[in-house]
Amino acid sequence: MQYKKLGKSDYQASILGFGCMRLPLLEEAENIKNFFEASMAIDEDKAFEMIDYAIEKGINYFDSAYFYHGGKSERILGKAIKDRRDKLIITTKSPLMIMEKRDDFDRVLDEQLEKLGTDHLNFYLLHGLNRKGWQKCKDLGALEFLDSIQKDGRVIHAGFSFHDDVTIFKEIIDSYDWAICQIQYNLFDENVQAGKEGLKYATSRGVGVVIMEPLRGGRLTDKIPGEVQKIWDAAVPKRTPAEWGLRWVWNHPEVNLVLSGMSTMDQLKENIQIAENAAPESLSSGELETVQKVADTYHRLLKVGCTGCAYCMPCPNEVNIPGIFTLYNDYFMFEHLDRCRTMYNVMMPPEQNASNCIECGECEEKCPQQIEIIETLKDAHDCLYVEGMERR
């Protein structure tokens, strides 16, 4: 495993971090209709096995958050690392979206420390900052809170994760002595949100950069459109889509660490192998041209920019927003018209149908991709719904 100094800290972090957002689930999770409840059905034995293997192979950076897996992610991580906590770099995030007063920050942090089984965090991030959230931070005294927890030792270094445009990103970077920031960056999202401009700006200010969604939640690897696969098949050298995607991110010298939310041991092993051979500025001009062709093709085919993060869930009216958007994208990207319509009309429980949206807007406030979910659900329903198709 390769290591790199992480931002303003003295930590040498593995360039591959273990994201605890997509831990393996029990088989019965597939039969749980409620998306939120299904995400809580973690296969603990497999999760422990994967975390053990990651540590054995040199991964020392683990990232979680208050809401991941319905609040169970932190507790699972805490159980997995209890005998080797001091050897690891543990990061989790403050759920700004539920904070109503200054005291809430301390209460939630103490709850997270208890779940993780530790008396301190190496990094603590304000979660999912955007323009509205940044104003809330200032109104509630979040920056003073960060000062206090670094002073009392509960947190060693402060940072933030981010989902908005580069202008507000720069304002946030310049407003506090951050150790690290966490941004979405991949071959599809090079100029989305903070993007390449934000990546370079953070580095210029001495702020370490942790990359999330390097493969867009698996969307760049799980199902490959035919047009994209032809490009990969013709590429030299031969690599898997995951290797192309991850090596492209690590090709940027500004990147300190790449987080991957791995759900299987095979994914973990592949990513570790890729990390061992990745290096900044190692891709040739021809290889970069190949990646650009793939990115351009995805941009042309993708209907909605959902990464499946499920921040929009649970929907108060049980609409399965990520599932619907997956089918909507598949409909156009893979031309599996009959399959997508069957999945939507027959296999998806009726209460999860997009027509059940009551347009409350809660999902749009939470969406880190800033998708116009309400209108897009209408479009998806118009595309996928077939009147008279029998539902189970």
C-alpha positions as CSV (number, residue, x, y, z in Angstrom):
1,M,0.0,0.0,0.0
2,Q,1.2,3.5,-0.8
3,Y,0.9,6.3,1.7
4,K,0.7,10.1,1.5
5,K,0.7,13.0,4.0
6,L,-2.9,14.0,4.6
7,G,-3.4,17.8,4.4
8,K,-2.2,19.8,7.4
9,S,-2.0,16.8,9.6
10,D,1.1,14.7,10.3
11,Y,-0.8,11.5,9.3
12,Q,0.6,9.3,6.6
13,A,-2.7,7.9,5.2
14,S,-3.2,5.0,2.8
15,I,-4.0,6.5,-0.6
16,L,-7.1,4.1,-0.6
17,G,-9.6,4.8,2.1
18,F,-12.4,2.4,3.2
19,G,-15.7,4.2,3.0
20,C,-18.3,2.7,5.3
21,M,-21.3,3.9,3.3
22,R,-21.9,0.8,1.2
23,L,-21.1,-2.1,3.6
24,P,-22.3,-5.6,2.5
25,L,-25.9,-6.4,3.2
26,L,-27.6,-9.7,4.2
27,E,-29.4,-11.6,1.4
28,E,-32.8,-10.9,3.0
29,A,-32.2,-7.2,2.5
30,E,-33.4,-7.7,-1.1
31,N,-36.8,-8.7,0.3
32,I,-37.2,-5.6,2.5
33,K,-39.5,-3.2,0.7
34,N,-38.5,-0.1,2.7
35,F,-35.3,1.2,1.2
36,F,-34.1,2.8,4.4
37,E,-34.8,-0.4,6.5
38,A,-33.0,-2.5,3.8
39,S,-29.9,-0.4,4.2
40,M,-29.7,-1.3,7.9
41,A,-29.5,-5.1,7.2
42,I,-25.7,-5.2,7.3
43,D,-24.0,-8.5,7.0
44,E,-21.7,-8.0,10.0
45,D,-19.6,-11.1,9.4
46,K,-18.8,-10.0,5.9
47,A,-18.2,-6.4,7.0
48,F,-15.8,-7.5,9.7
49,E,-14.0,-9.8,7.3
50,M,-13.5,-7.0,4.8
51,I,-12.3,-4.5,7.4
52,D,-9.9,-7.1,8.8
53,Y,-8.5,-7.7,5.3
54,A,-8.3,-4.0,4.5
55,I,-6.2,-3.4,7.6
56,E,-4.0,-6.4,6.9
57,K,-3.2,-5.0,3.5
58,G,-2.3,-1.6,4.8
59,I,-5.5,0.5,4.6
60,N,-5.4,2.8,7.6
61,Y,-8.1,5.4,6.8
62,F,-11.8,4.6,7.6
63,D,-14.7,7.0,6.9
64,S,-18.2,6.9,8.2
65,A,-21.1,9.3,8.9
66,Y,-24.0,9.6,11.3
67,F,-26.6,8.6,8.8
68,Y,-24.8,5.8,6.9
69,H,-26.8,2.6,6.9
70,G,-29.5,4.2,9.0
71,G,-27.1,5.0,11.8
72,K,-25.5,1.5,12.0
73,S,-22.3,2.2,10.1
74,E,-20.5,3.9,12.9
75,R,-21.3,1.1,15.4
76,I,-20.2,-1.6,13.0
77,L,-16.9,0.2,12.3
78,G,-16.4,0.7,16.1
79,K,-16.8,-3.1,16.7
80,A,-14.5,-3.9,13.9
81,I,-11.6,-1.7,15.1
82,K,-11.9,-1.9,18.8
83,D,-8.6,-3.8,19.4
84,R,-6.5,-1.6,17.0
85,R,-8.0,1.8,17.2
86,D,-4.7,3.6,17.8
87,K,-3.2,2.3,14.6
88,L,-6.0,3.7,12.4
89,I,-7.2,7.1,11.1
90,I,-10.9,7.3,11.9
91,T,-13.1,9.9,10.3
92,T,-16.8,10.6,10.7
93,K,-19.1,13.5,10.0
94,S,-21.3,15.9,11.9
95,P,-24.9,15.7,10.5
96,L,-25.5,19.4,10.1
97,M,-29.0,18.8,8.6
98,I,-30.4,17.8,12.0
99,M,-28.8,20.5,14.1
100,E,-31.1,23.0,15.6
101,K,-28.9,24.7,18.3
102,R,-25.3,24.8,19.3
103,D,-25.7,22.2,22.0
104,D,-26.8,19.6,19.4
105,F,-23.3,19.5,18.0
106,D,-21.7,18.3,21.3
107,R,-24.5,15.9,22.0
108,V,-24.3,14.2,18.6
109,L,-20.5,14.1,18.7
110,D,-20.5,12.3,22.0
111,E,-23.1,9.8,20.6
112,Q,-20.8,9.1,17.7
113,L,-17.8,8.6,19.9
114,E,-19.7,6.1,21.9
115,K,-20.8,4.2,18.8
116,L,-17.3,4.1,17.5
117,G,-15.9,3.0,20.9
118,T,-13.3,5.8,21.0
119,D,-12.6,8.9,23.0
120,H,-11.3,10.9,20.0
121,L,-11.6,11.2,16.2
122,N,-8.6,11.8,13.9
123,F,-10.8,13.9,11.6
124,Y,-14.3,15.2,12.0
125,L,-16.1,16.7,9.0
126,L,-19.1,19.0,8.7
127,H,-21.2,16.8,6.5
128,G,-22.4,17.8,3.0
129,L,-21.8,21.5,3.1
130,N,-23.6,23.6,0.4
131,R,-24.5,27.3,0.3
132,K,-27.5,26.9,2.6
133,G,-25.7,24.6,5.0
134,W,-22.7,26.9,5.2
135,Q,-25.0,29.7,6.3
136,K,-26.5,27.4,8.9
137,C,-23.0,26.6,10.2
138,K,-22.3,30.2,10.8
139,D,-25.7,30.9,12.4
140,L,-25.3,28.0,14.8
141,G,-21.7,28.6,15.7
142,A,-20.4,25.4,14.1
143,L,-16.9,26.9,13.6
144,E,-16.6,27.8,17.2
145,F,-17.7,24.2,18.0
146,L,-14.9,22.9,15.8
147,D,-12.4,25.1,17.7
148,S,-13.7,23.7,21.1
149,I,-13.5,20.0,20.2
150,Q,-10.0,20.3,18.9
151,K,-9.0,22.1,22.1
152,D,-10.6,19.5,24.4
153,G,-9.1,16.6,22.4
154,R,-12.3,14.9,21.2
155,V,-11.2,15.7,17.6
156,I,-7.7,16.1,16.3
157,H,-8.4,17.8,13.0
158,A,-11.4,19.4,11.3
159,G,-12.7,19.3,7.8
160,F,-15.8,19.3,5.7
161,S,-17.5,17.3,2.9
162,F,-19.0,19.3,0.1
163,H,-21.8,19.3,-2.5
164,D,-22.3,22.6,-4.3
165,D,-20.6,24.9,-6.8
166,V,-17.0,26.0,-6.8
167,T,-17.7,29.6,-5.8
168,I,-19.1,28.7,-2.4
169,F,-16.4,26.0,-2.1
170,K,-13.7,28.6,-2.3
171,E,-15.5,30.8,0.2
172,I,-15.6,27.9,2.7
173,I,-12.0,27.0,2.1
174,D,-10.9,30.5,2.9
175,S,-13.1,30.8,6.0
176,Y,-11.5,28.4,8.4
177,D,-8.2,26.5,9.1
178,W,-9.4,23.2,7.6
179,A,-7.1,20.2,7.6
180,I,-8.9,18.4,4.8
181,C,-12.0,18.6,2.6
182,Q,-13.9,15.8,0.9
183,I,-15.2,16.3,-2.6
184,Q,-16.9,14.3,-5.3
185,Y,-14.5,13.7,-8.3
186,N,-14.4,11.1,-11.1
187,L,-14.0,10.9,-14.8
188,F,-17.7,11.9,-15.3
189,D,-17.7,14.7,-12.7
190,E,-14.5,16.5,-13.6
191,N,-16.2,19.9,-13.8
192,V,-19.1,19.3,-11.5
193,Q,-19.5,20.8,-8.0
194,A,-16.0,21.7,-6.7
195,G,-14.5,19.9,-9.7
196,K,-11.0,20.2,-10.9
197,E,-10.9,24.0,-10.1
198,G,-11.8,23.3,-6.5
199,L,-9.3,20.4,-6.3
200,K,-6.5,22.7,-7.3
201,Y,-7.7,25.6,-5.1
202,A,-7.8,23.5,-2.0
203,T,-4.3,22.2,-2.6
204,S,-3.0,25.8,-3.1
205,R,-4.4,26.7,0.3
206,G,-2.7,23.7,2.0
207,V,-6.0,21.8,2.5
208,G,-5.8,18.0,1.9
209,V,-8.2,16.6,-0.6
210,V,-10.1,13.3,0.0
211,I,-12.1,12.1,-3.0
212,M,-15.5,10.5,-2.7
213,E,-17.6,8.8,-5.4
214,P,-14.5,8.0,-7.5
215,L,-16.6,5.5,-9.5
216,R,-19.9,7.4,-9.0
217,G,-21.2,4.8,-6.5
218,G,-20.4,2.0,-8.9
219,R,-22.3,3.6,-11.7
220,L,-19.1,3.7,-13.9
221,T,-18.4,0.0,-13.3
222,D,-21.6,-2.1,-12.6
223,K,-23.4,-1.8,-15.9
224,I,-21.4,-0.6,-18.9
225,P,-23.3,0.8,-21.9
226,G,-22.4,-0.9,-25.2
227,E,-20.9,2.3,-26.6
228,V,-18.7,2.8,-23.5
229,Q,-17.6,-0.9,-23.5
230,K,-16.4,-0.6,-27.1
231,I,-14.1,2.2,-26.1
232,W,-12.7,0.2,-23.1
233,D,-12.3,-2.9,-25.3
234,A,-10.2,-1.0,-27.8
235,A,-8.1,0.7,-25.2
236,V,-4.4,-0.1,-24.6
237,P,-3.4,-1.3,-22.1
238,K,-6.2,-3.6,-21.1
239,R,-7.8,-2.6,-17.7
240,T,-11.1,-3.0,-16.0
241,P,-13.4,0.0,-15.9
242,A,-12.7,0.3,-12.1
243,E,-8.9,0.4,-12.8
244,W,-9.4,3.1,-15.5
245,G,-11.6,5.2,-13.2
246,L,-9.5,4.9,-10.1
247,R,-6.2,5.4,-11.9
248,W,-7.6,8.5,-13.5
249,V,-8.4,10.0,-10.1
250,W,-5.0,9.1,-8.7
251,N,-3.4,10.6,-11.8
252,H,-4.0,14.0,-10.2
253,P,-1.1,14.9,-7.9
254,E,-3.4,17.1,-5.8
255,V,-5.4,14.1,-4.6
256,N,-4.3,12.9,-1.2
257,L,-6.7,9.9,-0.8
258,V,-9.4,8.2,-2.6
259,L,-12.4,6.8,-0.7
260,S,-14.2,3.7,-2.0
261,G,-17.4,2.4,-0.6
262,M,-16.8,-1.3,-1.2
263,S,-19.5,-3.8,-0.8
264,T,-17.8,-7.1,-1.6
265,M,-14.4,-8.7,-0.9
266,D,-13.7,-8.9,-4.7
267,Q,-14.2,-5.1,-5.0
268,L,-11.8,-4.6,-2.0
269,K,-9.1,-6.8,-3.4
270,E,-9.3,-5.2,-6.9
271,N,-9.1,-1.7,-5.4
272,I,-6.1,-2.6,-3.2
273,Q,-4.3,-4.0,-6.2
274,I,-5.0,-0.9,-8.3
275,A,-3.8,1.4,-5.4
276,E,-0.5,-0.5,-5.3
277,N,0.3,0.5,-8.9
278,A,-1.3,3.9,-9.2
279,A,0.8,7.1,-9.4
280,P,0.3,10.8,-10.1
281,E,0.8,11.8,-13.7
282,S,1.3,8.3,-14.8
283,L,-1.3,8.1,-17.6
284,S,-0.1,8.9,-21.1
285,S,-1.8,11.4,-23.4
286,G,-3.4,8.5,-25.3
287,E,-4.8,7.0,-22.1
288,L,-6.2,10.3,-21.1
289,E,-7.9,10.6,-24.5
290,T,-9.5,7.2,-24.0
291,V,-10.9,8.3,-20.6
292,Q,-12.2,11.5,-22.2
293,K,-14.0,9.6,-24.9
294,V,-15.7,7.5,-22.2
295,A,-16.7,10.6,-20.2
296,D,-18.1,12.3,-23.3
297,T,-20.2,9.1,-24.1
298,Y,-21.5,8.9,-20.5
299,H,-22.5,12.5,-20.6
300,R,-24.4,12.0,-23.8
301,L,-26.2,8.8,-22.5
302,L,-27.0,9.6,-18.9
303,K,-30.5,10.9,-18.2
304,V,-30.2,11.8,-14.5
305,G,-27.1,12.4,-12.5
306,C,-28.0,10.2,-9.5
307,T,-25.1,8.4,-7.8
308,G,-27.4,6.2,-5.6
309,C,-26.1,7.8,-2.4
310,A,-29.7,7.7,-0.9
311,Y,-29.3,10.9,1.0
312,C,-32.8,11.6,-0.3
313,M,-34.2,8.7,1.6
314,P,-36.3,7.8,3.4
315,C,-39.1,9.4,1.4
316,P,-42.0,10.3,3.7
317,N,-44.3,8.7,1.2
318,E,-42.1,5.7,0.5
319,V,-41.2,6.6,-3.1
320,N,-38.0,4.6,-4.1
321,I,-36.2,7.6,-5.6
322,P,-32.7,5.9,-6.2
323,G,-34.3,2.8,-7.6
324,I,-36.5,4.7,-10.0
325,F,-33.6,6.8,-11.2
326,T,-31.5,3.7,-11.8
327,L,-34.2,2.2,-14.0
328,Y,-34.7,5.5,-15.8
329,N,-31.0,5.7,-16.6
330,D,-30.8,2.0,-17.6
331,Y,-33.8,2.5,-19.9
332,F,-31.7,5.0,-22.0
333,M,-28.2,3.8,-21.5
334,F,-28.7,0.1,-22.1
335,E,-31.9,0.1,-24.2
336,H,-33.3,-2.7,-21.9
337,L,-36.8,-1.3,-22.5
338,D,-38.9,-4.3,-21.6
339,R,-36.7,-5.2,-18.6
340,C,-36.9,-1.6,-17.1
341,R,-40.6,-1.4,-17.6
342,T,-41.2,-4.8,-16.1
343,M,-39.0,-3.9,-13.1
344,Y,-40.9,-0.7,-12.6
345,N,-44.5,-1.9,-13.2
346,V,-44.3,-5.5,-11.9
347,M,-41.4,-5.9,-9.5
348,M,-41.3,-2.6,-7.7
349,P,-44.0,-2.4,-4.9
350,P,-46.8,0.0,-5.9
351,E,-46.2,2.3,-3.0
352,Q,-42.7,3.0,-4.2
353,N,-43.9,4.2,-7.6
354,A,-43.0,7.7,-8.7
355,S,-46.7,8.6,-8.9
356,N,-46.9,8.5,-5.1
357,C,-44.7,11.6,-4.9
358,I,-46.5,14.3,-2.9
359,E,-44.0,17.0,-3.9
360,C,-43.0,17.9,-0.4
361,G,-39.5,18.8,-1.5
362,E,-37.7,17.1,1.4
363,C,-35.6,15.0,-1.1
364,E,-34.5,18.0,-3.1
365,E,-33.2,19.8,0.0
366,K,-31.1,16.7,0.8
367,C,-29.8,15.8,-2.7
368,P,-26.0,16.4,-3.0
369,Q,-26.3,16.3,-6.8
370,Q,-28.9,19.1,-6.7
371,I,-31.2,17.1,-8.9
372,E,-34.7,18.5,-9.6
373,I,-36.1,15.3,-8.2
374,I,-39.8,16.1,-8.3
375,E,-39.9,16.9,-12.0
376,T,-37.5,14.1,-12.9
377,L,-39.7,11.6,-11.1
378,K,-42.6,12.7,-13.3
379,D,-40.4,12.3,-16.4
380,A,-39.3,8.8,-15.2
381,H,-42.9,7.7,-14.5
382,D,-44.0,8.9,-17.9
383,C,-41.2,6.9,-19.5
384,L,-41.5,3.7,-17.5
385,Y,-45.2,3.3,-16.6
386,V,-47.3,1.0,-18.7
387,E,-51.0,1.0,-18.0
388,G,-52.5,-2.4,-17.3
389,M,-49.2,-4.2,-16.6
390,E,-49.9,-6.6,-13.8
391,R,-48.3,-5.8,-10.4
392,R,-47.4,-8.5,-7.9
